[in-house]
Every structure is written in C-alpha cells, then in structure tokens.
Amino acid sequence: MTDHHTHATHPDIVKRLKRANGHLQSVIAMIEGNRPCTDIAQQLHAVEKAILQAKRTLIQDHIDHCLDEAIVGTGDTSAVADFKAITKYL
C-alpha cells in the first residue's frame, strides 16, 4: 500500500521539522563558535526531541487514518504488512 495523501497533521509536522532545522543550524553555529559542550548538548537534545515527536506524529497519523481506511474501507489485508513496515521506525 502506497500512500501519497496529505493528512491534517502534515502542516504541524512540517512546522516541527522547520523548527528542528532552525535549532540544528543554531547547534552548528554554537559548535563553530566554541560554545560550551553542555549548551550544545542541550540544543542537540531539543533537536532530537522535535524530530522524534514529528516522526511519532507522522506514524500515529498513518496508523490512525491510512490503515483504518485500508482495512475498513476496502478490506485490504495488505495493510497489515504496511503496519509492520512502518513500525520498524518507532
């Protein structure tokens, strides 16, 4: 099952990833500016959390909508394989 649909959560995910990208640019500048490692680690942690949350939101949305529609709407049992495939990214 290949899904190319836009979901209600996609704009939020893009916003989160853009924010994470901004934080990542700050981290690079901090490293180049010889900022304390503790400060850099704190910012890296924020980037990591933002990306993890974006990934979880994307996967949860996929499970909630795409798989439900595939199984309930069409009876397509290949959705089980799709579910197994996406859960490896959790």
Jmol script that loads the backbone (N, CA, C; Angstrom):
load data "model"
ATOM      1  N   MET A   1       0.838  -1.174   0.000  1.00  0.00           N
ATOM      2  CA  MET A   1       0.000   0.000   0.000  1.00  0.00           C
ATOM      3  C   MET A   1       0.883   1.237   0.000  1.00  0.00           C
ATOM      4  N   THR A   2       0.730   2.075  -0.962  1.00  0.00           N
ATOM      5  CA  THR A   2       1.486   3.308  -1.036  1.00  0.00           C
ATOM      6  C   THR A   2       0.536   4.461  -0.801  1.00  0.00           C
ATOM      7  N   ASP A   3       0.901   5.342   0.114  1.00  0.00           N
ATOM      8  CA  ASP A   3       0.015   6.433   0.473  1.00  0.00           C
ATOM      9  C   ASP A   3       0.689   7.749   0.162  1.00  0.00           C
ATOM     10  N   HIS A   4       0.057   8.542  -0.680  1.00  0.00           N
ATOM     11  CA  HIS A   4       0.603   9.840  -1.043  1.00  0.00           C
ATOM     12  C   HIS A   4      -0.377  10.946  -0.681  1.00  0.00           C
ATOM     13  N   HIS A   5      -1.211  10.700   0.313  1.00  0.00           N
ATOM     14  CA  HIS A   5      -2.221  11.669   0.694  1.00  0.00           C
ATOM     15  C   HIS A   5      -1.672  12.628   1.746  1.00  0.00           C
ATOM     16  N   THR A   6      -2.170  13.851   1.703  1.00  0.00           N
ATOM     17  CA  THR A   6      -1.839  14.811   2.740  1.00  0.00           C
ATOM     18  C   THR A   6      -2.827  14.624   3.878  1.00  0.00           C
ATOM     19  N   HIS A   7      -2.341  14.646   5.080  1.00  0.00           N
ATOM     20  CA  HIS A   7      -3.190  14.461   6.248  1.00  0.00           C
ATOM     21  C   HIS A   7      -3.226  15.744   7.059  1.00  0.00           C
ATOM     22  N   ALA A   8      -4.186  15.839   7.934  1.00  0.00           N
ATOM     23  CA  ALA A   8      -4.360  17.038   8.747  1.00  0.00           C
ATOM     24  C   ALA A   8      -3.117  17.351   9.576  1.00  0.00           C
ATOM     25  N   THR A   9      -2.358  16.336   9.942  1.00  0.00           N
ATOM     26  CA  THR A   9      -1.178  16.564  10.784  1.00  0.00           C
ATOM     27  C   THR A   9       0.051  16.997   9.990  1.00  0.00           C
ATOM     28  N   HIS A  10       0.031  16.869   8.675  1.00  0.00           N
ATOM     29  CA  HIS A  10       1.232  17.190   7.893  1.00  0.00           C
ATOM     30  C   HIS A  10       1.719  18.624   8.076  1.00  0.00           C
ATOM     31  N   PRO A  11       0.846  19.640   8.083  1.00  0.00           N
ATOM     32  CA  PRO A  11       1.358  21.003   8.318  1.00  0.00           C
ATOM     33  C   PRO A  11       2.049  21.139   9.679  1.00  0.00           C
ATOM     34  N   ASP A  12       1.518  20.467  10.698  1.00  0.00           N
ATOM     35  CA  ASP A  12       2.135  20.506  12.026  1.00  0.00           C
ATOM     36  C   ASP A  12       3.496  19.823  12.001  1.00  0.00           C
ATOM     37  N   ILE A  13       3.585  18.725  11.291  1.00  0.00           N
ATOM     38  CA  ILE A  13       4.852  18.001  11.186  1.00  0.00           C
ATOM     39  C   ILE A  13       5.884  18.864  10.472  1.00  0.00           C
ATOM     40  N   VAL A  14       5.477  19.520   9.391  1.00  0.00           N
ATOM     41  CA  VAL A  14       6.397  20.410   8.660  1.00  0.00           C
ATOM     42  C   VAL A  14       6.865  21.534   9.578  1.00  0.00           C
ATOM     43  N   LYS A  15       5.951  22.108  10.348  1.00  0.00           N
ATOM     44  CA  LYS A  15       6.305  23.185  11.277  1.00  0.00           C
ATOM     45  C   LYS A  15       7.330  22.695  12.302  1.00  0.00           C
ATOM     46  N   ARG A  16       7.099  21.515  12.846  1.00  0.00           N
ATOM     47  CA  ARG A  16       8.039  20.943  13.822  1.00  0.00           C
ATOM     48  C   ARG A  16       9.420  20.720  13.195  1.00  0.00           C
ATOM     49  N   LEU A  17       9.434  20.202  11.980  1.00  0.00           N
ATOM     50  CA  LEU A  17      10.713  19.923  11.316  1.00  0.00           C
ATOM     51  C   LEU A  17      11.449  21.208  10.951  1.00  0.00           C
ATOM     52  N   LYS A  18      10.717  22.237  10.568  1.00  0.00           N
ATOM     53  CA  LYS A  18      11.361  23.524  10.290  1.00  0.00           C
ATOM     54  C   LYS A  18      11.960  24.107  11.570  1.00  0.00           C
ATOM     55  N   ARG A  19      11.236  23.954  12.668  1.00  0.00           N
ATOM     56  CA  ARG A  19      11.755  24.422  13.956  1.00  0.00           C
ATOM     57  C   ARG A  19      13.011  23.636  14.326  1.00  0.00           C
ATOM     58  N   ALA A  20      12.972  22.318  14.138  1.00  0.00           N
ATOM     59  CA  ALA A  20      14.134  21.480  14.428  1.00  0.00           C
ATOM     60  C   ALA A  20      15.309  21.872  13.540  1.00  0.00           C
ATOM     61  N   ASN A  21      15.022  22.186  12.278  1.00  0.00           N
ATOM     62  CA  ASN A  21      16.074  22.614  11.360  1.00  0.00           C
ATOM     63  C   ASN A  21      16.715  23.918  11.846  1.00  0.00           C
ATOM     64  N   GLY A  22      15.920  24.838  12.330  1.00  0.00           N
ATOM     65  CA  GLY A  22      16.450  26.081  12.886  1.00  0.00           C
ATOM     66  C   GLY A  22      17.337  25.826  14.092  1.00  0.00           C
ATOM     67  N   HIS A  23      16.874  24.915  14.965  1.00  0.00           N
ATOM     68  CA  HIS A  23      17.686  24.553  16.133  1.00  0.00           C
ATOM     69  C   HIS A  23      18.992  23.902  15.702  1.00  0.00           C
ATOM     70  N   LEU A  24      18.922  23.075  14.683  1.00  0.00           N
ATOM     71  CA  LEU A  24      20.126  22.403  14.205  1.00  0.00           C
ATOM     72  C   LEU A  24      21.131  23.407  13.636  1.00  0.00           C
ATOM     73  N   GLN A  25      20.635  24.401  12.917  1.00  0.00           N
ATOM     74  CA  GLN A  25      21.518  25.462  12.418  1.00  0.00           C
ATOM     75  C   GLN A  25      22.176  26.198  13.593  1.00  0.00           C
ATOM     76  N   SER A  26      21.412  26.404  14.666  1.00  0.00           N
ATOM     77  CA  SER A  26      21.969  27.049  15.869  1.00  0.00           C
ATOM     78  C   SER A  26      23.059  26.191  16.489  1.00  0.00           C
ATOM     79  N   VAL A  27      22.843  24.887  16.513  1.00  0.00           N
ATOM     80  CA  VAL A  27      23.834  23.972  17.079  1.00  0.00           C
ATOM     81  C   VAL A  27      25.132  24.061  16.289  1.00  0.00           C
ATOM     82  N   ILE A  28      25.021  24.075  14.975  1.00  0.00           N
ATOM     83  CA  ILE A  28      26.218  24.183  14.131  1.00  0.00           C
ATOM     84  C   ILE A  28      26.961  25.479  14.438  1.00  0.00           C
ATOM     85  N   ALA A  29      26.210  26.579  14.544  1.00  0.00           N
ATOM     86  CA  ALA A  29      26.832  27.867  14.863  1.00  0.00           C
ATOM     87  C   ALA A  29      27.475  27.836  16.249  1.00  0.00           C
ATOM     88  N   MET A  30      26.841  27.159  17.190  1.00  0.00           N
ATOM     89  CA  MET A  30      27.386  27.057  18.550  1.00  0.00           C
ATOM     90  C   MET A  30      28.705  26.290  18.533  1.00  0.00           C
ATOM     91  N   ILE A  31      28.751  25.203  17.765  1.00  0.00           N
ATOM     92  CA  ILE A  31      29.981  24.413  17.679  1.00  0.00           C
ATOM     93  C   ILE A  31      31.088  25.240  17.036  1.00  0.00           C
ATOM     94  N   GLU A  32      30.741  25.907  15.937  1.00  0.00           N
ATOM     95  CA  GLU A  32      31.732  26.739  15.251  1.00  0.00           C
ATOM     96  C   GLU A  32      32.176  27.918  16.115  1.00  0.00           C
ATOM     97  N   GLY A  33      31.304  28.353  17.025  1.00  0.00           N
ATOM     98  CA  GLY A  33      31.640  29.454  17.920  1.00  0.00           C
ATOM     99  C   GLY A  33      32.266  29.011  19.231  1.00  0.00           C
ATOM    100  N   ASN A  34      32.606  27.720  19.307  1.00  0.00           N
ATOM    101  CA  ASN A  34      33.263  27.170  20.502  1.00  0.00           C
ATOM    102  C   ASN A  34      32.469  27.391  21.783  1.00  0.00           C
ATOM    103  N   ARG A  35      31.155  27.248  21.691  1.00  0.00           N
ATOM    104  CA  ARG A  35      30.301  27.363  22.877  1.00  0.00           C
ATOM    105  C   ARG A  35      30.507  26.149  23.774  1.00  0.00           C
ATOM    106  N   PRO A  36      30.154  26.259  25.042  1.00  0.00           N
ATOM    107  CA  PRO A  36      30.334  25.135  25.972  1.00  0.00           C
ATOM    108  C   PRO A  36      29.565  23.889  25.510  1.00  0.00           C
ATOM    109  N   CYS A  37      30.178  22.747  25.707  1.00  0.00           N
ATOM    110  CA  CYS A  37      29.578  21.481  25.282  1.00  0.00           C
ATOM    111  C   CYS A  37      28.224  21.230  25.940  1.00  0.00           C
ATOM    112  N   THR A  38      28.066  21.666  27.167  1.00  0.00           N
ATOM    113  CA  THR A  38      26.778  21.492  27.852  1.00  0.00           C
ATOM    114  C   THR A  38      25.671  22.232  27.116  1.00  0.00           C
ATOM    115  N   ASP A  39      25.941  23.451  26.672  1.00  0.00           N
ATOM    116  CA  ASP A  39      24.955  24.224  25.910  1.00  0.00           C
ATOM    117  C   ASP A  39      24.629  23.535  24.589  1.00  0.00           C
ATOM    118  N   ILE A  40      25.662  23.024  23.938  1.00  0.00           N
ATOM    119  CA  ILE A  40      25.478  22.346  22.648  1.00  0.00           C
ATOM    120  C   ILE A  40      24.649  21.078  22.834  1.00  0.00           C
ATOM    121  N   ALA A  41      24.964  20.309  23.863  1.00  0.00           N
ATOM    122  CA  ALA A  41      24.232  19.073  24.133  1.00  0.00           C
ATOM    123  C   ALA A  41      22.766  19.358  24.422  1.00  0.00           C
ATOM    124  N   GLN A  42      22.503  20.442  25.136  1.00  0.00           N
ATOM    125  CA  GLN A  42      21.127  20.822  25.443  1.00  0.00           C
ATOM    126  C   GLN A  42      20.353  21.135  24.156  1.00  0.00           C
ATOM    127  N   GLN A  43      20.968  21.859  23.249  1.00  0.00           N
ATOM    128  CA  GLN A  43      20.321  22.190  21.983  1.00  0.00           C
ATOM    129  C   GLN A  43      20.146  20.946  21.106  1.00  0.00           C
ATOM    130  N   LEU A  44      21.133  20.071  21.100  1.00  0.00           N
ATOM    131  CA  LEU A  44      21.008  18.823  20.345  1.00  0.00           C
ATOM    132  C   LEU A  44      19.858  17.977  20.881  1.00  0.00           C
ATOM    133  N   HIS A  45      19.707  17.987  22.192  1.00  0.00           N
ATOM    134  CA  HIS A  45      18.605  17.252  22.821  1.00  0.00           C
ATOM    135  C   HIS A  45      17.260  17.815  22.352  1.00  0.00           C
ATOM    136  N   ALA A  46      17.159  19.126  22.242  1.00  0.00           N
ATOM    137  CA  ALA A  46      15.926  19.766  21.770  1.00  0.00           C
ATOM    138  C   ALA A  46      15.635  19.378  20.322  1.00  0.00           C
ATOM    139  N   VAL A  47      16.672  19.335  19.489  1.00  0.00           N
ATOM    140  CA  VAL A  47      16.509  18.927  18.088  1.00  0.00           C
ATOM    141  C   VAL A  47      16.032  17.479  18.029  1.00  0.00           C
ATOM    142  N   GLU A  48      16.677  16.642  18.800  1.00  0.00           N
ATOM    143  CA  GLU A  48      16.330  15.227  18.816  1.00  0.00           C
ATOM    144  C   GLU A  48      14.877  15.015  19.231  1.00  0.00           C
ATOM    145  N   LYS A  49      14.435  15.711  20.272  1.00  0.00           N
ATOM    146  CA  LYS A  49      13.054  15.589  20.736  1.00  0.00           C
ATOM    147  C   LYS A  49      12.066  16.075  19.680  1.00  0.00           C
ATOM    148  N   ALA A  50      12.388  17.168  19.001  1.00  0.00           N
ATOM    149  CA  ALA A  50      11.496  17.713  17.978  1.00  0.00           C
ATOM    150  C   ALA A  50      11.339  16.740  16.814  1.00  0.00           C
ATOM    151  N   ILE A  51      12.434  16.138  16.396  1.00  0.00           N
ATOM    152  CA  ILE A  51      12.386  15.185  15.289  1.00  0.00           C
ATOM    153  C   ILE A  51      11.639  13.913  15.712  1.00  0.00           C
ATOM    154  N   LEU A  52      11.891  13.445  16.910  1.00  0.00           N
ATOM    155  CA  LEU A  52      11.206  12.260  17.411  1.00  0.00           C
ATOM    156  C   LEU A  52       9.698  12.494  17.472  1.00  0.00           C
ATOM    157  N   GLN A  53       9.289  13.659  17.950  1.00  0.00           N
ATOM    158  CA  GLN A  53       7.857  13.966  18.037  1.00  0.00           C
ATOM    159  C   GLN A  53       7.241  14.057  16.642  1.00  0.00           C
ATOM    160  N   ALA A  54       7.951  14.639  15.703  1.00  0.00           N
ATOM    161  CA  ALA A  54       7.445  14.719  14.329  1.00  0.00           C
ATOM    162  C   ALA A  54       7.272  13.319  13.752  1.00  0.00           C
ATOM    163  N   LYS A  55       8.240  12.453  13.993  1.00  0.00           N
ATOM    164  CA  LYS A  55       8.155  11.079  13.488  1.00  0.00           C
ATOM    165  C   LYS A  55       6.992  10.342  14.122  1.00  0.00           C
ATOM    166  N   ARG A  56       6.832  10.475  15.423  1.00  0.00           N
ATOM    167  CA  ARG A  56       5.730   9.800  16.113  1.00  0.00           C
ATOM    168  C   ARG A  56       4.377  10.286  15.608  1.00  0.00           C
ATOM    169  N   THR A  57       4.258  11.591  15.393  1.00  0.00           N
ATOM    170  CA  THR A  57       3.009  12.155  14.887  1.00  0.00           C
ATOM    171  C   THR A  57       2.696  11.595  13.509  1.00  0.00           C
ATOM    172  N   LEU A  58       3.693  11.542  12.650  1.00  0.00           N
ATOM    173  CA  LEU A  58       3.512  11.009  11.300  1.00  0.00           C
ATOM    174  C   LEU A  58       3.068   9.549  11.339  1.00  0.00           C
ATOM    175  N   ILE A  59       3.745   8.738  12.124  1.00  0.00           N
ATOM    176  CA  ILE A  59       3.428   7.314  12.192  1.00  0.00           C
ATOM    177  C   ILE A  59       2.055   7.101  12.821  1.00  0.00           C
ATOM    178  N   GLN A  60       1.751   7.825  13.882  1.00  0.00           N
ATOM    179  CA  GLN A  60       0.447   7.678  14.529  1.00  0.00           C
ATOM    180  C   GLN A  60      -0.670   8.066  13.576  1.00  0.00           C
ATOM    181  N   ASP A  61      -0.469   9.146  12.825  1.00  0.00           N
ATOM    182  CA  ASP A  61      -1.456   9.575  11.843  1.00  0.00           C
ATOM    183  C   ASP A  61      -1.657   8.497  10.785  1.00  0.00           C
ATOM    184  N   HIS A  62      -0.562   7.909  10.351  1.00  0.00           N
ATOM    185  CA  HIS A  62      -0.636   6.852   9.348  1.00  0.00           C
ATOM    186  C   HIS A  62      -1.440   5.663   9.878  1.00  0.00           C
ATOM    187  N   ILE A  63      -1.139   5.275  11.101  1.00  0.00           N
ATOM    188  CA  ILE A  63      -1.845   4.144  11.700  1.00  0.00           C
ATOM    189  C   ILE A  63      -3.327   4.479  11.885  1.00  0.00           C
ATOM    190  N   ASP A  64      -3.614   5.659  12.395  1.00  0.00           N
ATOM    191  CA  ASP A  64      -4.997   6.047  12.680  1.00  0.00           C
ATOM    192  C   ASP A  64      -5.850   6.196  11.434  1.00  0.00           C
ATOM    193  N   HIS A  65      -5.270   6.697  10.354  1.00  0.00           N
ATOM    194  CA  HIS A  65      -6.083   7.011   9.187  1.00  0.00           C
ATOM    195  C   HIS A  65      -5.869   6.063   8.013  1.00  0.00           C
ATOM    196  N   CYS A  66      -4.665   5.952   7.563  1.00  0.00           N
ATOM    197  CA  CYS A  66      -4.399   5.157   6.358  1.00  0.00           C
ATOM    198  C   CYS A  66      -4.733   3.681   6.554  1.00  0.00           C
ATOM    199  N   LEU A  67      -4.292   3.125   7.664  1.00  0.00           N
ATOM    200  CA  LEU A  67      -4.525   1.702   7.865  1.00  0.00           C
ATOM    201  C   LEU A  67      -5.990   1.417   8.146  1.00  0.00           C
ATOM    202  N   ASP A  68      -6.625   2.276   8.936  1.00  0.00           N
ATOM    203  CA  ASP A  68      -8.057   2.105   9.190  1.00  0.00           C
ATOM    204  C   ASP A  68      -8.847   2.126   7.894  1.00  0.00           C
ATOM    205  N   GLU A  69      -8.549   3.104   7.043  1.00  0.00           N
ATOM    206  CA  GLU A  69      -9.262   3.225   5.770  1.00  0.00           C
ATOM    207  C   GLU A  69      -9.031   2.002   4.894  1.00  0.00           C
ATOM    208  N   ALA A  70      -7.804   1.517   4.882  1.00  0.00           N
ATOM    209  CA  ALA A  70      -7.479   0.369   4.038  1.00  0.00           C
ATOM    210  C   ALA A  70      -8.206  -0.891   4.499  1.00  0.00           C
ATOM    211  N   ILE A  71      -8.231  -1.105   5.795  1.00  0.00           N
ATOM    212  CA  ILE A  71      -8.838  -2.329   6.323  1.00  0.00           C
ATOM    213  C   ILE A  71     -10.363  -2.220   6.328  1.00  0.00           C
ATOM    214  N   VAL A  72     -10.888  -1.140   6.870  1.00  0.00           N
ATOM    215  CA  VAL A  72     -12.335  -0.982   6.982  1.00  0.00           C
ATOM    216  C   VAL A  72     -12.961  -0.661   5.634  1.00  0.00           C
ATOM    217  N   GLY A  73     -12.366   0.258   4.910  1.00  0.00           N
ATOM    218  CA  GLY A  73     -12.956   0.721   3.655  1.00  0.00           C
ATOM    219  C   GLY A  73     -12.896  -0.283   2.533  1.00  0.00           C
ATOM    220  N   THR A  74     -11.791  -1.032   2.452  1.00  0.00           N
ATOM    221  CA  THR A  74     -11.619  -1.915   1.300  1.00  0.00           C
ATOM    222  C   THR A  74     -11.435  -3.377   1.686  1.00  0.00           C
ATOM    223  N   GLY A  75     -11.215  -3.622   2.960  1.00  0.00           N
ATOM    224  CA  GLY A  75     -10.926  -4.990   3.375  1.00  0.00           C
ATOM    225  C   GLY A  75      -9.547  -5.445   2.935  1.00  0.00           C
ATOM    226  N   ASP A  76      -8.689  -4.499   2.593  1.00  0.00           N
ATOM    227  CA  ASP A  76      -7.349  -4.794   2.080  1.00  0.00           C
ATOM    228  C   ASP A  76      -6.459  -5.274   3.223  1.00  0.00           C
ATOM    229  N   THR A  77      -6.162  -6.544   3.240  1.00  0.00           N
ATOM    230  CA  THR A  77      -5.335  -7.095   4.310  1.00  0.00           C
ATOM    231  C   THR A  77      -3.852  -6.793   4.129  1.00  0.00           C
ATOM    232  N   SER A  78      -3.455  -6.220   2.979  1.00  0.00           N
ATOM    233  CA  SER A  78      -2.053  -5.841   2.816  1.00  0.00           C
ATOM    234  C   SER A  78      -1.687  -4.709   3.777  1.00  0.00           C
ATOM    235  N   ALA A  79      -2.708  -4.091   4.388  1.00  0.00           N
ATOM    236  CA  ALA A  79      -2.457  -3.047   5.374  1.00  0.00           C
ATOM    237  C   ALA A  79      -1.670  -3.588   6.560  1.00  0.00           C
ATOM    238  N   VAL A  80      -1.815  -4.860   6.851  1.00  0.00           N
ATOM    239  CA  VAL A  80      -1.061  -5.472   7.953  1.00  0.00           C
ATOM    240  C   VAL A  80       0.430  -5.423   7.634  1.00  0.00           C
ATOM    241  N   ALA A  81       0.799  -5.712   6.409  1.00  0.00           N
ATOM    242  CA  ALA A  81       2.204  -5.633   6.003  1.00  0.00           C
ATOM    243  C   ALA A  81       2.702  -4.199   6.088  1.00  0.00           C
ATOM    244  N   ASP A  82       1.847  -3.257   5.705  1.00  0.00           N
ATOM    245  CA  ASP A  82       2.198  -1.846   5.788  1.00  0.00           C
ATOM    246  C   ASP A  82       2.417  -1.442   7.244  1.00  0.00           C
ATOM    247  N   PHE A  83       1.560  -1.910   8.130  1.00  0.00           N
ATOM    248  CA  PHE A  83       1.696  -1.626   9.555  1.00  0.00           C
ATOM    249  C   PHE A  83       3.021  -2.160  10.076  1.00  0.00           C
ATOM    250  N   LYS A  84       3.346  -3.382   9.721  1.00  0.00           N
ATOM    251  CA  LYS A  84       4.625  -3.967  10.152  1.00  0.00           C
ATOM    252  C   LYS A  84       5.807  -3.174   9.605  1.00  0.00           C
ATOM    253  N   ALA A  85       5.685  -2.710   8.386  1.00  0.00           N
ATOM    254  CA  ALA A  85       6.777  -1.950   7.768  1.00  0.00           C
ATOM    255  C   ALA A  85       7.004  -0.619   8.474  1.00  0.00           C
ATOM    256  N   ILE A  86       5.931   0.097   8.802  1.00  0.00           N
ATOM    257  CA  ILE A  86       6.112   1.425   9.405  1.00  0.00           C
ATOM    258  C   ILE A  86       6.528   1.341  10.866  1.00  0.00           C
ATOM    259  N   THR A  87       6.151   0.266  11.571  1.00  0.00           N
ATOM    260  CA  THR A  87       6.506   0.184  12.979  1.00  0.00           C
ATOM    261  C   THR A  87       8.013  -0.004  13.203  1.00  0.00           C
ATOM    262  N   LYS A  88       8.753  -0.378  12.187  1.00  0.00           N
ATOM    263  CA  LYS A  88      10.205  -0.506  12.378  1.00  0.00           C
ATOM    264  C   LYS A  88      10.849   0.851  12.639  1.00  0.00           C
ATOM    265  N   TYR A  89      10.130   1.927  12.337  1.00  0.00           N
ATOM    266  CA  TYR A  89      10.664   3.279  12.558  1.00  0.00           C
ATOM    267  C   TYR A  89      10.309   3.844  13.925  1.00  0.00           C
ATOM    268  N   LEU A  90       9.565   3.085  14.722  1.00  0.00           N
ATOM    269  CA  LEU A  90       9.207   3.566  16.059  1.00  0.00           C
ATOM    270  C   LEU A  90      10.396   3.529  16.981  1.00  0.00           C
TER     271      LEU A  90
END
end "model"
wireframe off; spacefill off
backbone 0.3
color backbone group
